[in-house]
Amino acid sequence: MSFLLPKLTSKKEVDQAIKSTAEKVLVLRFGRDEDPVCLQLDDINVPCGEMEFHSVLTLSKTSADLSKMATIYLVDVDQTPVYTQYFDISYIPSTVFFFNGQHMKVDYGSPDHTKFVGSFKTKQDFIDLIEVIYRGAMRGKLIVQSPIDPKNIPKYDLLYQDI
């Protein structure tokens, strides 16, 4: 967990953040405190296997750059099971976006437009995405086209379960 980014620890806190964040993009990073990829995305360069991430985006460093357009919170998937299930958070980290209480969707060229799964490859990818969401939301759009190069978007398979 980053010590520089605020953490939401209950459904009530997440609800309050969604309702009270006005005229800014609300960024909710769902993950776990002890997960190396989440730590690397949030703030801390953590060795992961034989690679060590030094040049990849950290949310805490970008938070100040985007302070006029976005507010970033960390959400632990184990402490907010209602949202984990609602957004189908099966891979972590997953990042969900809101604007004025409205869930913002992004077309990444994959079947899932509800969240970004994985780490952002560059700081500029994240900044560009927030700018596109912000501008689209200001125009009343609920879904926007991702500005991120498709090769920088992590690939994963969606798993559907028949009930």
C-alpha positions in Angstrom: 0.0 0.0 0.0 1.2 3.5 -0.7 1.5 5.8 2.2 0.9 8.8 -0.1 -2.5 7.8 -1.4 -5.7 7.6 0.6 -7.2 4.2 1.2 -10.9 3.3 1.4 -11.5 0.5 3.7 -15.3 -0.1 3.6 -18.3 -0.1 1.3 -19.5 3.0 3.1 -16.2 4.9 2.4 -16.3 3.9 -1.3 -19.9 5.0 -1.5 -19.0 8.3 0.1 -16.1 8.9 -2.3 -18.3 8.1 -5.3 -21.0 10.5 -4.1 -18.8 13.4 -3.0 -16.2 13.6 -5.7 -17.5 16.4 -8.0 -16.2 17.7 -11.3 -13.2 15.3 -11.1 -12.5 11.8 -12.3 -12.6 9.5 -9.3 -9.9 6.7 -9.8 -10.4 3.6 -7.6 -7.5 1.2 -7.7 -8.7 -2.2 -6.5 -6.0 -4.5 -5.2 -4.2 -5.9 -2.2 -1.7 -4.3 0.1 0.8 -7.1 -0.1 0.5 -7.7 -3.9 3.8 -6.8 -5.6 2.1 -5.5 -8.8 -0.2 -3.3 -6.7 2.7 -2.0 -4.7 4.6 -1.2 -7.8 1.6 0.6 -9.4 0.8 2.6 -6.2 4.2 3.9 -5.2 6.9 1.4 -4.3 9.5 -0.2 -6.6 9.3 -3.8 -5.6 11.3 -6.7 -7.1 8.9 -9.0 -8.9 10.6 -12.2 -10.1 13.8 -11.2 -11.8 12.5 -7.9 -13.0 12.4 -4.7 -10.9 10.1 -1.9 -12.0 11.7 1.5 -12.0 10.4 3.3 -15.0 6.7 2.3 -14.8 4.0 4.7 -13.6 3.3 5.1 -9.9 -0.1 6.5 -9.0 1.2 8.5 -6.1 3.7 10.4 -8.3 1.0 11.1 -10.9 -1.6 12.1 -8.3 -0.2 15.6 -7.9 0.1 16.1 -11.7 -3.6 15.3 -12.1 -4.9 16.9 -8.9 -7.2 19.4 -10.9 -8.7 16.6 -12.9 -8.7 13.5 -10.7 -8.7 12.0 -7.2 -7.1 8.7 -6.7 -8.0 6.1 -3.9 -6.8 2.7 -3.2 -9.4 0.0 -2.4 -8.6 -3.4 -0.9 -10.6 -6.1 -2.6 -10.8 -8.1 0.6 -12.3 -5.3 2.6 -14.9 -4.3 0.0 -16.4 -7.6 -1.3 -19.6 -5.9 -2.6 -17.6 -3.8 -5.1 -15.2 -6.6 -5.8 -18.1 -8.7 -6.9 -20.1 -5.9 -8.6 -17.1 -4.9 -10.8 -16.1 -8.5 -11.3 -12.6 -7.8 -10.0 -10.9 -11.2 -10.7 -7.5 -9.8 -11.7 -5.6 -7.3 -9.6 -4.8 -4.5 -9.8 -8.0 -3.3 -11.5 -8.8 0.4 -11.9 -12.3 1.8 -12.1 -13.3 5.3 -13.0 -16.2 7.6 -12.0 -17.3 11.2 -12.7 -19.9 13.0 -10.6 -21.1 9.7 -9.2 -21.4 8.1 -12.7 -19.4 5.0 -13.6 -17.2 5.9 -16.6 -16.5 3.2 -19.1 -13.6 3.1 -21.5 -13.3 1.1 -24.8 -9.8 -0.5 -24.6 -10.4 -2.7 -27.6 -11.4 -5.6 -25.3 -14.8 -7.0 -24.3 -14.6 -5.4 -20.8 -15.2 -1.6 -20.8 -15.8 -1.4 -17.0 -12.3 -1.4 -15.7 -8.6 -1.3 -16.6 -6.9 -4.5 -15.6 -3.2 -4.5 -14.7 -0.6 -1.8 -14.5 -0.2 1.1 -16.8 3.0 0.9 -18.8 3.8 4.6 -18.7 2.9 7.7 -16.7 1.8 9.3 -19.9 -0.6 6.5 -20.7 -2.3 7.1 -17.4 -2.4 10.9 -17.8 -3.8 10.6 -21.3 -6.5 8.2 -20.1 -7.6 10.5 -17.3 -7.6 13.5 -19.7 -9.8 11.6 -22.2 -12.2 10.5 -19.4 -12.4 14.0 -18.0 -13.1 15.7 -21.3 -15.6 13.0 -22.3 -17.4 13.3 -19.0 -17.5 17.1 -19.2 -19.3 16.6 -22.6 -21.8 14.1 -21.0 -20.3 10.9 -22.4 -20.5 7.7 -20.3 -18.0 5.8 -22.5 -14.9 7.0 -24.1 -12.3 5.6 -26.5 -9.0 4.7 -24.9 -6.0 6.8 -26.0 -3.5 4.1 -24.9 -1.6 2.3 -27.5 -3.1 -1.2 -27.8 0.3 -2.8 -27.2 0.4 -1.1 -23.8 -2.9 -2.6 -22.7 -2.5 -5.9 -20.8 -4.3 -8.8 -22.4 -6.3 -11.2 -20.3 -9.1 -13.7 -20.9 -12.6 -13.0 -19.5 -14.1 -15.9 -17.7 -17.9 -16.2 -17.7 -19.7 -18.6 -15.4 -23.2 -19.8 -16.1 -25.5 -19.6 -13.1 
